[in-house]
Amino acid sequence: MIVFSRQTFLRLNPLVAFRRNLSILVLAVSTLLLLPSVATAQTFTNAGTWSYTVPAGVSAIEVQVSGAGGGGGGSDSARGGNGGAGTKVTAVISVTPGQILSGTIGGGGRTGVTAGETAAGFGSPCTGGGAGGTGVGGGGSGANANCTAVGYSGGGGGGGGGTSFAINGVVFIQAGGGGGGGGGANGPIGTNGTSNTNLTTAITCGIFATGASSPSFNGDGGGGGGGGGGYSPGTAGISNNDGVNATGGGGGGNCRTTSTRFFSATTSADGGLGAAGQTQPSAVAGPSGSNGSVTISLSSINVQKISTVDADTVSAFNPKAVPGATISYCIVTSNVWSTSASNVVITDVLPARTSFVSNSLSAGTTCANATTPATNASISGTTVSANVGTLAPSASYALVYRVVLN
């Protein structure tokens, strides 16, 4: 992972809350990246293709690419296994205004149903396996149950589809779908589908593999789950007769390229949610696994300035911004990315016709609790500054100072 710092410079007007330009200094490659003045996120969740044009002023993004969840297994006297979650690949990557970001969102795997005894209201023999989800690498199908044996059992859940992220048509990231849950049998439950958090680094990520399908099962027992789709195929689960667990499918593979555009890339097993396995025998499928998604965040730091008139020389109950009034300014700086922001420095110029109140610099995580003396802040002439240092993901820093209106 390349360590990089974000240097923040704020020059904020009085009585106006707004955001500012943020500069990122990438130490390892000596490149200056300028981010937009407003923190913006765009999320795509519909299965199928998506596209987005990089706006002016943007040269770095955080992108979260999530594969779809697997379907749950159908039920017998024992419940089916849950579908596995899709993998989420989170990356910070450089971009250029006008570039087309695009890809395909994986669809969730279908949940299996009970099959084998039509007269009992279940599906016909040799049915019940859930279909795999769509995607750049589609999910594999769950196994159909009871193809020749007497009885009924749960079919396996389908694997989730993979999701891709491309720049100008070149695939940079793939996130695999989750495996489908194993079908329930008479006695043992089906095991859960799994996720795959391994991340392959390759010259190209434009290889799309369909998850392995679990073959139809002749015996009286639960069907195996289908594998998730992605850069490499998720493994198929194994069907088994009553008394032995049918197993869930494996998650599809993930990929990022060797491109120097990447500043960081990590994986986690919290992409599209896997569907719950069926808990009662039924020929009606439950909800499918959740679709995958792509979320693009344009700015890492969100800054807001808030002003409050504390007191004036006229009214003790309804103070106004009149000469002699004391005004508090609170600057809240928040890191909205999933990577730490380092070397964050806040600077603010005192509004015209105001005088700084001595010893009024205080800090906290919100305006309400910014009561601790800000030992990392100072004033020089008419410029207030604070050396925040590192802001962890989702962390905030609030700086408060006071002035008197002349």
N, C-alpha and C positions, 0 to 999 in steps of 0.2 A: 504494500500500500504506500502510495506517495503521500507524505505529510505536506499539507499546504496550509497557508495562513490567510486570513481574511482581514484586511485593514479597513476599518470603518471610519468615515469622516462625515460628521453631521454639521450642517449649518441651517438652523431651523428658525423660522420667523415667529414672532410672538403671537400667542392666542390662536395658533393654527396647528392642528395635528395632521401630519402627513409623513410619508416615507421618503427615504433618500436613496441616492446612488450608493452602491456598494462595490468596492474593488476587491478582487482576490489576487493575491500575489502567490504564484505557484513557485515555491523556492526551488524545487528539483529541476524544473525545466526553464526557469528564468523567463516566464511568460506572464504578462499582465492580462487578466481576464476581467471584463466589465460586465456586471450583472445589472438587471433592470431595476428601476426605481420602485417598483411595486412587486411584492411577493405574490406570485400567482401559481396555482396548481391546476392541471387539467387531467381528468381521469376518464378512461374508456373502459367500459364493462360489458358491452354487448358482444356476444360471440360473433366472430367474423372479422373483416378487415377494418383498420382504423388508420387515420393519417392526421398530421398536425404540422403546420409550418412554423419554424422558429422565428419569433418576432424580432424586430429591430432592437439592438442594444443588448442582446442575450448571447453570451459566449460560453456558458456552462450551465448544466442542468443536473439535478438528481432525478433518476428514473427508477421506478419500481415496477418490475415486470413479473407478473404472477401467473403461473400455470393454473389450470382449472382443477377442482376437486373431483375425486372419484365417487362413483355411486355406491350406495350401501348394498349389502347382500340381502336376498330374500330370506324368508323365515320358514322353519318347520316347527317342531315343538320347542326348538331353541332358536334364538334370534340370529339374524345375519350380522356379519361384521360391518363396522363403519367404513366408509370410504376414506382414503388417505387425502390429506391436504396437498394442494399443489405447492410447488416451491416458489419462493419469492427471491428474485435476484435484484439487489439494490446497488446501483452504481452511480458515481459522479463522473461525468463525461463532458468533454468540450464539444461545442457545436458552433455553427456559423449562422448568422441571420439569413433567412431565406431557404435554409435546408428543409427538406421534407422528411419528417419522422413518420414512420409507418410500420405496419406489421399486421399480425392476425391474433385475435383474442381467442384462447381455447375455450371450448364449451364443456360444461360439466358432464361427467359420466352418469348414465342412467342407473337407477336402483333396480336390482333384481326382484323377481316375484316368485311366488310359490307355484310349482308346476308338477304334473304327474298324475292327477286324478281329476279328470274333467267333471265326473259325476259329483264330486265333492265341492264343485264350484271353483276349482283351481284351473290353472292353465293346462293345455294339452301336454302330454309327455314330450320331452325333448324341447321344451321352451323354458322361459323364465330368466335367461341371462340378460343382464342390462347391456344396452349398446354403449360403445365407447363415445366419448365426447369428440366434437370436431376440433380442429386446430391445425397448426403448421405440421405437427405430428399428432394425428388423432389418437384417442385412447383405444385400447383393445377391448373387445367384448368379454363380458363375463360368461362363464360356462352355463349352457342349458343343462337342466337336471332331469334325471329319471327317463332316459331315452328308451330303455328296454325293461327296467325293473318295475315291479308293482310297488305302489306307494307314492309319496309326494315329498318334495324337499325344496329348499330355497335355491334359486339361481344366483350366480355370482354377479356382483356389481360391475359396471363398465368403468374403465379407466378414464381419467380426465385428459382433455386435450392440452397440448403445449401452446405457449404464447411467445410471440417473437417481437423484437424491436430492431428496426432498420433505419439507417441514415442514407437518404438518396438511393434507396433500393438495395443497399448492402446490409445484410443481417449482422448486427453486432452482438445481440444477446438472444438467447433462448432460455425459457423457463419451463421445466417439465411439469406435466400433470400428475396428480395423485393416483395411486392404484385403487381399483375397486375392491370392496369388501367381499369376503368369502360368504357363500350361502350357508344358512343354518340347516342342521340335520336333526334327526331324532336323537337327541342327547346333547352333543357338543355344539357350541355356538361357532359361527364362522369367525375367523380371525380378521382383524382390521387390515385394510389396505395401508400402504406405507408411502412416505415421501422420500425423495432423493435429494439431499442437500450437497452432493458432490458437485464441484464446479470445474468443468474442463476449460482450459485456455487453449485456443486453437487459432490458426491463421484465418479460417473461415468458420462461421457458425451456420452456414446455409445448408446444413444437412438436416432433413426433417424425417424422423423415424416414428412410425406408428407403433403404439404399445402392443405387446403380445396379447393375443386373445387366448383365453382358456378354452380348450376343446370341450365339445359336448360330452356329457358323462352318462354312461350306460347304467351305472349302479343306482341304488336308492341312497342318496346322500347329497350333501350340499355341493354346489358348483363353485369352482375357483373364481376369484376376481380377475378382471382384465388389468393389464399393465397400463401405466400412464404413457402418453406420447411426449415427445420432446426431441432433444438433440440425439439421444440414444433411447432405444425402446425399454420401457419398464417391463419387468418379467411378469409372466402370467402366474396367477395363483393355481393351486392344485386342488382338484375335486377329490372327495373321499366319501366312502360309504358311511352309513350311520355308525356312530361310535368313534369316529375320527374327525377332527376339525378340518373343514375345507379352508384353505388359506387365501388371504387377500393378495391382490396384485402389487407389484412394486412400482415406485414412482419413476417417471421419465427423466432422462438426463438433462443437464443444464450446460450452457456454454456462454463464454465471453471471448471476444477475439483478442489477439495480441496487440491491437492498435494502441498507439501512444495517446489516443484520446482519453483513455481511462485514467482517472486519478485513484479510483478505488472500486472494488466490486466484492460483494459478500452475498451469501445465501442464507435463507431461513425457511423453516417449515411452516409458514403462515401465509401461503398464497390463497387460492380459492379453497373454500371449506369443503371437506368431504361430507357426503350425506350420511345420515344415520341409517344403520341397518334396520330392516323390518323387524318388529318385535312380535308380530302375530302372523300366522299363515294368511296370505291374501294374494289374489290374482291381480290386484290393483297396485301399481308401483307407487312408492312414496316419492318425495321430492328428489330431484337429481342433485349431484354435486354443484357447487357454485361455479359460475364462469370464472375464468381468469380475468386479469385486468392489467392496465398500464396506467401509471400515474406519473406525470411529468411536473416537477417543481422547478420554477424558473429562478427563484431567489432564495438564498439560504438564511438571510437575516431580515427580520421584520422589525421596523422601528416606528414607534408612535410617540408623539409629544402631546402632553395634556397640560393645560393651564387652569389654575384655580385662584380666584381672588380670596385671600384669607381674611383681610380686614382693610377698612379704609378709615378716614378721619371724620366721616359724616354719619354712617349708620353702623350700629353694632349687630344688626339683625339681617341686613341685606346689602353686604358690601359690594361696591362697584369699582371698576377700574378708573378711578379718578386720581389726580395728583395726591401723593401721600399714601396711596394704597399699597399693601404688601401682596405680591403675587407669587405663587409657587409654580414652578415648572417641573414636570416629571417626564423623563425620557425613558421609555421602556424598550429595551433591545432584546429580541427573542430569536433563538436559533431554531428554525423550522425544518432543517434537514436532519438526516439520521447520522451524520458525521459531525465531529466537533469542529467548531470555528475557533481559530486561535489568533492571537495578536489583535484582538478587537479593541479599538480605541475610539471613544466618543468625544467629539468636540462640538461645542455650541457657542455661538456669539450672543452676548447679552442683547436683548432688544433695545432699540433706540429709546432715549429718554428714561432709562432705568439705572438704578445703582444697586450693585450686589450687596446682599446682607451677609455680613461676616459670619463665618462658622456655620453656614446654612447648608453645606453640602452633606447629604446623607444618601444611603443606598439600601437596597433590599432586592427582593425578587418581584415585588409588585409595588405600585404606588402606595397602597395602603400600609405595607409593612416596611417601607423605605425610611426607617428611623435610626439606623446605625450610622455613626459618623463615617463618611466615605474617605478613608485614609488613602485610597488609590486615586482620588480626584483632587483637582486644584483649579485655581483661577489665575490667569496671567493677563493683566490689562482688562480687556472685555471678553476674553475667551475662557469658557469653562471646558475642562477636559477630564476624562477618566480613562485610566488604563484598565480595561475589563479583563484582559488576558484571554483565557480560554472559556468558551461557552459550550457546555456539553449539549448533545442532542436534546431538543425540547426545553432547554433551560432558558431562563430570562434574567435580565439584570435591569433594575430600575434605579435611575439617578435623579435625585431631587435637589433643586436649589431655589433660593428665594431672592426676589428683587423688590425694590421700592420704586414706584412710578413717580418720576419727577414732574 
